[in-house]
Amino acid sequence: MNHSTTAAPTRLVLRRTYRARREQVFAAWTTPSIVAQFFGPDDVTIGDVAMDPTPGGAYRIEMRMPDGEIWPVSGVYREVVAPERIVCTWKWDEDDPAQERETLLTLEFLDRGGETELVLTHEGFRDEEQRDGHSKGWSAILSQLDAATTAIRIDGIDLSGYMVKDASRAIAFYRDVLGLEPTRVYPENRGAEYDLPDGTTFGLWGGGGAVMPFQPSNGILFAVGDLDGAVTSLKARCIPVLTEIETPNCRMAAINDTEGNMVFLHQRKTAS
């Protein structure tokens, strides 16, 4: 990623190049779950994110400072042209409304032969001090955006197992031959899962065709912390998502690898 900076007393221009298609970089700025990953500069974390990325729509992002103080920023979208350009207002919530100042943020996504040059223009600052403060924050945010656009983060393997045509027959085999008793048996001949003594989970899935489509190979469910962000990233890279599935315990999405194997991205639901 390369970058350059241009500044005027009330105007700031930053340029960064990302090794990602511009559809993917554009999606990162219009998807709340992805915005929450990269928008906090340095030790700042992101709380609630609300976005309606359409002309006239509004957004609001809560930034949580290291001391716990919340700094909300909000604005209205003036232009949204996917995947080329976003123009929106930008205003910090101040304790004294008289101190609030609306500035203008423009994001341009330029195709550079499969990579994307992002041109960020922020203008209307009160003075050089305000401009320089935003320059530091935006520089950190744009650096973090690189990780959010290059790859989906796999946290591990949630489950592994086999796809089966007849779940009842397979469950009987693993019980009678290997002595395995299922921890969970799913209705409609959809299979079972086994929590093993070492903490791993083995599954037999797909018998009923109502949850996961059958494939004659092993099944791997890779753990991801943000399935929505992963699906958005895949679609932005024009990788077909074959199916999206929700069960009482989890959500998942499937893609094919280059060899025709079905690969599942899996996110467990938090117990309520």
VOBAFI-256572 format. One line per 5 residues: their letters; for each residue z, y, x of C-alpha. Coordinates in Angstrom, 1 decimal, always signed. Each point is the difference from the previous one (the first is absolute). Layout:
N
A> Z,Y,X | ... .
***
This chain:
272
MNHST> +0.0,+0.0,+0.0 | -1.0,+3.4,+1.4 | +1.1,+3.4,-1.2 | -0.4,+3.7,+0.3 | +1.8,+3.0,-1.4 .
TAAPT> -1.2,+3.4,-1.0 | +2.5,+2.7,-1.1 | -0.1,+3.5,-1.4 | +3.1,+2.0,-1.0 | -0.1,-1.2,-3.6 .
RLVLR> -2.4,-3.0,+0.3 | +0.2,-3.4,+1.7 | -2.8,-2.5,+0.6 | +0.7,-3.5,+1.4 | -2.6,-2.7,+0.7 .
RTYRA> +0.7,-3.7,+0.5 | -2.4,-3.0,+0.2 | +1.1,-3.4,-1.4 | -1.4,-3.4,+0.5 | -0.5,-0.6,-3.7 .
RREQV> -2.6,+0.7,-2.7 | +0.5,+3.3,-1.8 | +0.5,-1.8,-3.3 | +3.1,-1.6,+1.6 | +1.3,+3.3,+1.5 .
FAAWT> -0.7,+1.8,-3.3 | +1.9,-2.7,-1.9 | +3.0,+0.5,+2.2 | +0.4,+3.6,-1.2 | -0.3,-0.9,-3.7 .
TPSIV> +2.1,-3.1,-0.2 | +3.8,+0.7,-0.4 | +1.1,-3.3,+1.6 | -2.1,+0.8,+3.2 | +1.0,+3.7,+0.0 .
AQFFG> +3.6,-1.2,+0.2 | -0.8,-1.9,+3.1 | -1.3,+2.8,+2.2 | +1.0,+3.3,-1.5 | +3.4,+0.4,+1.5 .
PDDVT> -0.3,+1.7,+3.5 | +2.4,-1.1,+2.7 | +3.4,-1.1,-1.6 | -1.0,+1.2,-3.5 | -0.3,-2.7,-2.6 .
IGDVA> -1.8,+0.2,-3.4 | +1.7,-0.3,-3.3 | -1.8,+0.2,-3.3 | -3.8,+0.6,+0.0 | -1.9,+1.0,-3.1 .
MDPTP> -3.7,+0.6,+0.1 | -2.8,+0.7,-2.4 | -2.9,+0.4,+2.4 | -2.5,+1.5,-2.5 | -1.1,+3.6,-0.3 .
GGAYR> +2.8,+1.9,-1.8 | +2.4,-2.9,+0.7 | +3.3,+0.5,+1.7 | +1.9,-1.6,+2.8 | +3.6,+0.1,+1.2 .
IEMRM> +1.4,-1.6,+3.2 | +3.7,-0.1,+1.0 | +0.8,+0.1,+3.7 | +3.5,-1.2,+1.0 | +1.3,+1.7,+3.1 .
PDGEI> +2.2,-1.9,+2.5 | +3.1,+1.7,-1.4 | -0.9,-1.2,-3.5 | -1.3,+3.3,-1.4 | -3.1,-0.3,-2.2 .
WPVSG> -2.9,+2.3,+0.6 | -2.5,-0.3,-2.9 | -3.6,+1.3,+0.3 | -2.4,+0.2,-2.8 | -3.4,+1.3,-1.0 .
VYREV> -3.1,-0.3,-2.2 | -3.3,-1.6,+0.9 | -2.9,+2.4,-0.1 | -2.7,-2.3,+1.3 | -0.1,-3.8,+0.3 .
VAPER> -3.3,-1.4,+1.2 | +0.4,-3.6,+1.1 | -0.3,-0.9,+2.8 | -1.0,+3.4,+1.4 | +2.4,+2.8,-0.8 .
IVCTW> +3.4,+1.0,-1.5 | +1.1,+3.5,-0.6 | +3.5,+0.7,-1.4 | +2.7,+2.6,+0.0 | +3.2,-0.5,+2.0 .
KWDED> +3.4,+1.5,-0.8 | +3.5,-0.9,+1.1 | +2.8,+0.2,-2.5 | +2.4,+2.7,+1.2 | +3.6,+0.8,-1.0 .
DPAQE> -1.2,+3.6,-0.6 | -3.2,-0.1,-2.0 | -0.9,+3.4,+1.5 | -0.4,-1.8,+3.3 | -2.5,-2.5,-1.3 .
RETLL> -3.5,+0.4,+1.3 | -3.1,-1.8,-1.2 | -2.5,-1.0,+2.8 | -3.3,-1.9,-0.1 | -0.6,-3.4,+1.5 .
TLEFL> -3.5,-1.4,+0.6 | -0.8,-3.5,+1.2 | -3.5,-0.9,+1.0 | -1.0,-3.6,+0.8 | -3.1,-0.2,+2.2 .
DRGGE> -1.8,-3.3,+0.7 | -0.4,-0.5,+3.7 | -1.9,-3.3,+0.1 | +2.7,-2.2,-1.6 | +2.8,+2.1,+1.3 .
TELVL> +1.4,+3.0,-1.8 | +0.6,+3.6,+1.2 | +2.7,+1.6,-2.0 | +0.0,+3.8,+0.0 | +3.2,+1.5,-1.4 .
THEGF> +0.0,+3.7,-0.8 | +3.2,+1.6,-1.2 | -0.2,+3.8,-0.7 | +1.9,+2.8,-1.6 | +3.2,-0.2,+2.2 .
RDEEQ> +2.4,+2.9,+0.0 | -0.1,+0.4,+3.8 | -0.5,-1.8,+3.3 | +3.5,-1.6,-0.1 | -0.7,-1.7,-3.3 .
RDGHS> -3.5,-1.1,+1.2 | +1.5,-1.5,+3.2 | +2.7,-1.9,-1.9 | -2.7,-1.5,-2.2 | -2.1,-0.8,+3.0 .
KGWSA> +2.7,-2.1,+1.5 | +0.7,-1.8,-3.2 | -3.7,-0.7,-0.8 | -0.6,-1.2,+3.6 | +2.7,-2.7,-0.4 .
ILSQL> -1.2,-1.0,-3.5 | -3.6,-0.4,+1.2 | +1.1,-2.1,+2.9 | +1.9,-2.3,-2.4 | -3.1,-0.2,-2.3 .
DAATT> -1.7,-2.0,+2.8 | +2.2,-3.0,-0.6 | -0.3,+0.3,-3.8 | -3.8,-0.2,+0.1 | -0.8,-2.6,+2.7 .
AIRID> +1.7,-3.2,-1.2 | +2.1,-1.6,-2.7 | +3.4,-1.0,+1.4 | +0.8,-3.7,-0.4 | +3.8,-0.5,+0.1 .
GIDLS> -0.1,-3.8,+0.2 | -0.8,-3.0,-2.1 | +1.8,-0.1,-3.3 | -1.2,-3.5,-1.0 | -2.4,-2.6,+1.2 .
GYMVK> -1.2,-3.2,-1.8 | -2.8,-1.7,-1.6 | -2.3,+0.7,-3.0 | +0.0,-3.0,-2.4 | -2.1,-1.1,-2.9 .
DASRA> +2.8,-2.0,-1.7 | +3.4,+1.6,+0.6 | +2.0,-2.8,-1.8 | -1.7,-2.7,+2.1 | +0.6,+2.0,+3.2 .
IAFYR> +3.6,+0.7,-0.8 | +0.6,-3.7,-0.5 | -1.6,-0.8,+3.3 | +2.2,+2.4,+2.0 | +3.1,-1.3,-1.8 .
DVLGL> -0.7,-3.7,+0.2 | -1.6,-0.1,+3.6 | +1.8,+2.9,+1.8 | +3.1,+0.4,-2.1 | -0.5,+3.6,-0.8 .
EPTRV> +1.5,+1.4,-3.2 | -1.6,+3.3,-1.2 | +2.1,+3.1,-0.2 | -2.2,+1.5,-2.6 | -2.5,-1.8,-2.3 .
YPENR> -2.5,+2.2,-1.9 | -1.2,-0.6,-3.5 | -3.5,-0.9,-1.1 | -0.5,-2.3,+3.0 | -0.1,+3.0,+2.3 .
GAEYD> +1.9,-1.7,+2.8 | +3.4,+0.3,+1.8 | +1.7,+1.5,+3.0 | +2.5,-1.5,+2.4 | +2.6,+2.0,+2.0 .
LPDGT> +0.5,-2.0,+3.1 | +3.2,-0.2,+2.1 | -1.5,+2.2,+2.8 | -0.5,+2.9,-2.4 | -3.8,-0.4,-0.5 .
TFGLW> -1.7,-0.6,-3.3 | -2.7,-2.7,-0.7 | -2.1,+0.2,-3.1 | -2.3,-2.1,-2.1 | -2.1,+2.4,-2.1 .
GGGGA> -3.0,+0.3,-2.3 | +0.1,-3.0,-2.2 | -0.3,+1.9,-3.2 | -2.5,+2.6,+1.1 | +2.1,+2.7,-1.6 .
VMPFQ> +1.5,+1.5,+3.1 | -2.0,-0.7,+3.2 | -3.6,-1.4,+0.0 | -0.3,-3.4,+1.6 | -1.3,-0.4,+3.6 .
PSNGI> -0.1,-3.2,+2.0 | +2.0,+1.3,+2.9 | +3.4,+1.1,+1.1 | +1.4,+3.1,-1.7 | +1.6,+2.9,+1.9 .
LFAVG> +1.7,+2.9,-1.7 | +0.4,+2.8,+2.6 | +3.0,+2.4,-0.7 | -0.8,+3.7,-0.4 | +2.4,+2.7,-0.9 .
DLDGA> -2.5,+2.1,-2.0 | -2.5,-2.1,-1.9 | -1.5,+3.0,-1.9 | -0.7,+1.8,+3.4 | -1.5,-3.2,+1.4 .
VTSLK> -2.4,-0.4,-3.0 | -1.0,+3.6,+0.2 | -0.7,-0.4,+3.7 | -2.1,-3.1,-0.6 | -2.1,+1.6,-2.7 .
ARCIP> -0.5,+3.1,+2.2 | -1.4,-2.3,+2.7 | -2.3,-1.6,-2.6 | +1.8,-3.4,+0.4 | -0.2,-1.7,-3.5 .
VLTEI> +3.4,-0.8,-1.6 | -0.6,-3.3,-1.7 | +3.0,+0.1,-2.3 | +3.3,+1.8,-0.5 | +2.8,-2.1,-1.5 .
ETPNC> +3.5,+0.8,-1.2 | +2.8,-2.5,-0.7 | +3.6,+0.6,-1.0 | +0.9,-0.3,+3.7 | -2.8,+1.6,+1.9 .
RMAAI> -3.4,+1.7,+0.1 | -3.0,-1.0,+2.2 | -3.6,+0.7,+0.7 | -2.6,-2.3,+1.5 | -3.0,+0.5,+2.2 .
NDTEG> -2.4,-2.3,+1.9 | -0.1,-0.2,+3.8 | -3.3,-0.4,+1.8 | +0.3,-3.8,-0.3 | +0.5,-0.1,-3.8 .
NMVFL> +3.8,-0.6,+0.1 | +1.9,+1.8,-2.6 | +2.7,+2.3,+1.5 | +2.8,+1.3,-2.1 | +2.0,+3.1,+0.6 .
HQRKT> +3.4,-0.4,-1.7 | +2.9,+2.3,-1.0 | +3.2,-1.3,-1.4 | +1.6,+1.9,-2.8 | +3.4,+1.5,+0.6 .
AS> +2.7,-1.8,-2.0 | +1.3,+2.2,-2.8 .
***
